[in-house]
């Protein structure tokens, strides 16, 4: 789909939302369709970006709304479940 067509459709969707005929969730879904495709980055490129910003892995992951736990760190689902359980525990 061409950028011009996407822009027109997006403006129409925003107008429908402002008129009350399209709910916010549908508009958000439509917004997502209009985003440019995400670029693929290698692990080395991500590391360079993080280091350029002088951020720790944890801070960088938080900024991306993700975590550093997972297959790359050797932590499996059990470790993630444990961390969630610990975070939810009172006191």
Protein Blocks (a to p, Z undefined) as FASTA:
>chain_A
ZZklmmmmmmmmmmmmmnopacfklmmmmmmmmpccdddddfklmmmmmmmnopafklmm
mmnopafbdjknopafklmmmmmmmmmpgZZ
